[in-house]
Amino acid sequence: MERPRRPTRIILVRHGQSEGNLDESKYCTIADSKIRLTKAGLAQSEACGQLIKEAIEKTSNGNDWQVFFYVSPYKRTLCTLKGIGRAFSKDQILGVREEPRLREQDFGNFQEETSMARVKDLRNQFGRFFYRFPEGESGADVFDRVTSFLESLWRDIDSYRLNRSHYADLNLVIVSHGITMRIFLMRWFKWTVEQFEQLNNPKNCEIQVMQLGSGGEYSLAVHHTKEQLEEWGLTSDMITDQEWRAKAIRGQWYRDWPRFSDSFFDHLEDSPPTDPNDYASDDDN
């Protein structure tokens, strides 16, 4: 039996400018899930739809393509999706699925300004990935639910739920939140916690396009420039990996990738020197 056709592109989108982006005091009285877009955010979402359409048409074969949307259930992402959708006709939209696992990181219930400022200072000291907000989530918690979502996504693809049309070019568009997008990329490309900590949040309605390269691997370097990847916080090693993926044969291992194995050991020929103080403590307890 022929394997299901994989999406040509997986496009991650951060929601448009929200009321909370302009005024954090909104979170004191409005639940995070109910924060709305500003007028500027609505305009951003419509412009984003045109940008996504242009990205698809740039390398597609005429009109032989469709899009399938996944969206976080928050008001600002749902409104962003509506704005994006105006760029597409009914025939071009294969379907939409609301997906709670793509929601924003939970920061607790209502966010009091003074206490949240103190908590965010603690997060910066502790580390963005492992710090858990009181009554909320850590980045590691988001990682777990994004992992669960990816497993469901591949089941949908493998069971032909997303490949039932005759269109040759399937595009998945995921409308979500900044940290969820960073975690998605971390999980997909197997970046380390240290690498995640260096990443920058995408701008409102900025898109990140993972596109199939010539050998069948997904890469950010097919659509985006090196300068864009640097803006998102990718290191030179991470960018080199993305450039390799753009031409790699699917299933190949990139053994020159510094995180492949050598960086985890200190006895291999090509391993970097290890500072014992990074792993040992003088505390006998």
C-alpha positions as CSV (number, residue, x, y, z in Angstrom):
1,M,0.0,0.0,0.0
2,E,1.4,3.4,-0.9
3,R,2.3,5.6,2.0
4,P,0.2,8.7,2.5
5,R,1.4,11.9,1.0
6,R,3.1,14.1,3.5
7,P,2.3,17.9,3.7
8,T,4.5,20.0,1.5
9,R,4.6,22.7,4.2
10,I,3.9,23.0,7.9
11,I,3.4,26.7,8.6
12,L,3.4,28.0,12.2
13,V,1.7,31.3,12.9
14,R,1.7,33.4,16.0
15,H,-1.6,35.2,16.7
16,G,-2.0,38.9,15.8
17,Q,-1.4,41.7,18.3
18,S,-3.7,41.2,21.3
19,E,-5.0,43.5,24.0
20,G,-2.6,41.8,26.4
21,N,0.4,42.5,24.2
22,L,-0.4,46.2,24.5
23,D,-1.5,46.3,28.2
24,E,-0.5,43.4,30.5
25,S,-3.0,44.7,33.1
26,K,-5.7,43.1,31.0
27,Y,-4.7,39.7,32.4
28,C,-5.7,40.9,35.9
29,T,-9.4,40.9,35.0
30,I,-9.7,38.9,31.7
31,A,-9.0,35.2,31.5
32,D,-6.0,34.6,29.1
33,S,-8.2,32.5,26.8
34,K,-10.6,35.4,26.3
35,I,-8.0,38.1,25.5
36,R,-9.0,39.6,22.1
37,L,-7.1,41.0,19.2
38,T,-6.6,44.7,18.7
39,K,-7.7,46.4,15.5
40,A,-4.0,46.3,14.4
41,G,-4.0,42.5,15.2
42,L,-7.0,42.0,13.0
43,A,-5.2,43.8,10.1
44,Q,-2.1,41.7,10.8
45,S,-4.1,38.5,10.5
46,E,-5.5,39.4,7.1
47,A,-2.0,40.4,5.8
48,C,-0.7,37.2,7.2
49,G,-3.2,35.2,5.2
50,Q,-2.0,36.8,2.0
51,L,1.6,36.1,3.0
52,I,0.9,32.4,3.6
53,K,-0.9,32.2,0.2
54,E,2.0,33.8,-1.5
55,A,4.4,31.3,0.2
56,I,2.3,28.4,-1.1
57,E,1.9,29.7,-4.6
58,K,5.6,30.6,-4.9
59,T,6.6,27.0,-5.4
60,S,3.3,25.2,-6.1
61,N,2.0,23.8,-9.4
62,G,-0.7,26.3,-10.3
63,N,-3.8,25.9,-8.1
64,D,-3.1,22.2,-7.3
65,W,-3.0,22.8,-3.5
66,Q,-5.1,23.1,-0.3
67,V,-4.7,24.1,3.3
68,F,-5.7,22.4,6.5
69,F,-5.8,24.5,9.7
70,Y,-5.1,23.6,13.3
71,V,-5.9,26.4,15.8
72,S,-5.5,27.0,19.5
73,P,-9.0,27.5,21.1
74,Y,-8.0,31.0,22.6
75,K,-10.1,33.9,21.3
76,R,-7.0,35.7,19.9
77,T,-6.0,32.7,17.8
78,L,-9.5,32.0,16.6
79,C,-9.9,35.6,15.5
80,T,-6.4,35.4,13.8
81,L,-7.6,32.3,11.9
82,K,-10.7,34.1,10.6
83,G,-8.5,36.9,9.3
84,I,-6.1,34.5,7.7
85,G,-8.9,32.5,6.2
86,R,-10.1,35.6,4.2
87,A,-7.2,35.0,1.8
88,F,-8.5,31.6,0.8
89,S,-11.5,30.4,-1.1
90,K,-13.8,27.6,0.1
91,D,-12.3,25.1,-2.3
92,Q,-8.8,25.9,-1.1
93,I,-9.6,25.1,2.6
94,L,-9.5,21.4,3.2
95,G,-10.6,21.7,6.9
96,V,-10.1,23.2,10.3
97,R,-9.5,21.6,13.7
98,E,-9.6,23.3,17.1
99,E,-6.7,21.8,19.1
100,P,-6.5,22.6,22.9
101,R,-3.0,21.1,23.0
102,L,-1.8,24.1,21.0
103,R,-2.9,26.7,23.6
104,E,-0.7,29.3,25.3
105,Q,1.4,28.2,28.2
106,D,-0.8,28.4,31.3
107,F,0.4,31.2,33.6
108,G,-2.1,30.4,36.3
109,N,-5.6,31.8,36.4
110,F,-5.8,35.6,36.6
111,Q,-2.5,37.4,36.6
112,E,-1.9,40.1,39.2
113,E,0.8,42.5,37.8
114,T,3.1,42.8,40.8
115,S,3.2,39.1,41.6
116,M,3.6,38.2,37.9
117,A,6.6,40.5,37.6
118,R,8.2,38.8,40.6
119,V,7.4,35.3,39.2
120,K,8.8,36.2,35.8
121,D,12.1,37.3,37.4
122,L,12.2,33.9,39.1
123,R,11.6,32.2,35.8
124,N,14.6,34.1,34.3
125,Q,16.8,32.8,37.1
126,F,15.5,29.3,37.0
127,G,15.2,28.9,33.2
128,R,12.3,29.3,30.9
129,F,11.9,25.6,30.1
130,F,11.8,24.1,33.5
131,Y,10.2,26.9,35.6
132,R,6.6,26.2,36.4
133,F,4.2,29.1,37.1
134,P,2.2,28.8,40.3
135,E,-1.1,27.1,39.3
136,G,0.2,27.0,35.8
137,E,2.7,25.2,33.5
138,S,6.4,25.0,32.7
139,G,7.9,25.0,29.2
140,A,8.4,21.3,29.9
141,D,4.7,20.8,30.4
142,V,4.0,22.5,27.0
143,F,6.7,20.2,25.5
144,D,4.7,17.2,26.7
145,R,1.4,18.3,25.2
146,V,3.0,19.4,21.9
147,T,4.6,15.9,21.7
148,S,1.1,14.4,22.2
149,F,-0.3,16.6,19.4
150,L,2.5,15.6,17.0
151,E,1.7,11.9,17.6
152,S,-2.0,12.6,16.8
153,L,-0.9,14.7,13.7
154,W,1.1,11.8,12.3
155,R,-1.8,9.4,12.9
156,D,-4.1,11.7,11.0
157,I,-1.6,11.8,8.1
158,D,-0.9,8.0,8.1
159,S,-4.7,7.2,8.2
160,Y,-5.3,9.4,5.2
161,R,-7.6,11.8,7.2
162,L,-5.6,14.8,5.7
163,N,-4.9,13.3,2.3
164,R,-8.4,12.5,0.9
165,S,-8.4,15.1,-1.8
166,H,-6.8,14.8,-5.3
167,Y,-4.7,17.9,-4.6
168,A,-0.9,17.2,-4.8
169,D,0.2,20.0,-2.5
170,L,-1.1,19.8,1.1
171,N,-0.3,22.6,3.5
172,L,-0.8,22.5,7.3
173,V,-1.2,25.9,9.0
174,I,-1.0,25.9,12.8
175,V,-2.2,29.1,14.4
176,S,-0.9,29.2,17.9
177,H,1.3,31.1,20.4
178,G,4.9,32.1,20.7
179,I,6.2,29.6,23.2
180,T,4.1,26.8,21.6
181,M,5.8,27.5,18.3
182,R,9.2,27.5,19.8
183,I,8.5,24.2,21.6
184,F,7.0,22.7,18.4
185,L,10.3,23.5,16.6
186,M,12.3,22.2,19.5
187,R,10.4,18.9,19.6
188,W,10.4,18.5,15.8
189,F,14.1,19.2,15.2
190,K,15.2,17.6,18.5
191,W,16.8,20.8,19.9
192,T,18.2,20.7,23.4
193,V,16.9,22.6,26.4
194,E,20.0,24.9,26.1
195,Q,19.2,25.6,22.5
196,F,15.6,26.3,23.4
197,E,16.6,28.9,26.0
198,Q,18.3,30.9,23.3
199,L,15.3,31.2,21.0
200,N,13.4,34.4,20.5
201,N,9.6,34.7,20.3
202,P,8.3,35.3,16.8
203,K,6.5,38.6,16.2
204,N,2.7,38.8,16.1
205,C,1.5,37.1,12.9
206,E,5.0,36.1,11.9
207,I,5.1,32.8,10.1
208,Q,7.7,30.0,10.3
209,V,7.6,27.7,7.3
210,M,8.9,24.1,7.6
211,Q,9.0,23.0,4.0
212,L,10.0,19.7,2.4
213,G,13.5,19.9,0.9
214,S,14.7,18.1,-2.2
215,G,15.4,14.9,-0.3
216,G,12.2,14.8,1.7
217,E,13.3,16.3,5.0
218,Y,11.5,19.3,6.5
219,S,13.7,22.4,6.9
220,L,13.2,26.1,7.8
221,A,16.1,27.0,5.4
222,V,14.0,26.2,2.3
223,H,11.8,29.2,2.7
224,H,13.7,31.4,5.2
225,T,17.0,33.2,4.9
226,K,19.9,32.8,7.3
227,E,19.2,36.2,8.6
228,Q,15.7,35.3,9.6
229,L,16.9,32.2,11.4
230,E,19.4,34.2,13.3
231,E,16.6,36.6,14.3
232,W,14.8,33.7,15.9
233,G,17.8,32.8,17.9
234,L,19.2,29.8,15.9
235,T,22.9,29.4,16.4
236,S,25.3,28.8,13.6
237,D,25.2,25.0,14.3
238,M,21.4,25.0,14.2
239,I,21.4,26.9,10.9
240,T,23.9,24.5,9.4
241,D,21.6,21.7,10.4
242,Q,18.6,23.4,8.7
243,E,20.7,23.9,5.5
244,W,21.7,20.3,5.6
245,R,18.1,19.2,6.0
246,A,17.0,21.2,3.0
247,K,19.0,18.8,0.8
248,A,19.2,15.7,3.0
249,I,17.7,12.3,2.0
250,R,14.9,11.5,4.3
251,G,16.1,9.1,7.1
252,Q,19.8,10.1,6.9
253,W,21.6,11.0,10.1
254,Y,23.6,14.2,10.2
255,R,26.6,12.9,12.1
256,D,28.4,16.2,12.0
257,W,25.6,17.7,14.1
258,P,27.4,18.8,17.3
259,R,24.5,17.5,19.4
260,F,24.5,14.1,17.7
261,S,26.6,12.5,20.5
262,D,30.0,14.0,21.1
263,S,28.8,16.9,23.2
264,F,27.3,14.5,25.7
265,F,30.6,12.7,26.4
266,D,34.1,13.8,27.4
267,H,36.1,10.7,26.3
268,L,35.5,10.7,22.6
269,E,38.2,11.9,20.2
270,D,36.2,14.9,18.9
271,S,34.4,15.7,22.2
272,P,34.8,19.3,23.5
273,P,36.7,19.6,26.8
274,T,34.4,19.3,29.8
275,D,34.5,21.5,32.9
276,P,34.0,19.2,35.9
277,N,32.4,22.1,37.8
278,D,29.4,21.9,35.4
279,Y,28.4,18.5,36.7
280,A,29.9,18.1,40.2
281,S,29.2,19.9,43.5
282,D,31.3,20.4,46.6
283,D,28.2,19.7,48.7
284,D,28.5,16.2,50.1
285,N,24.7,16.0,50.4
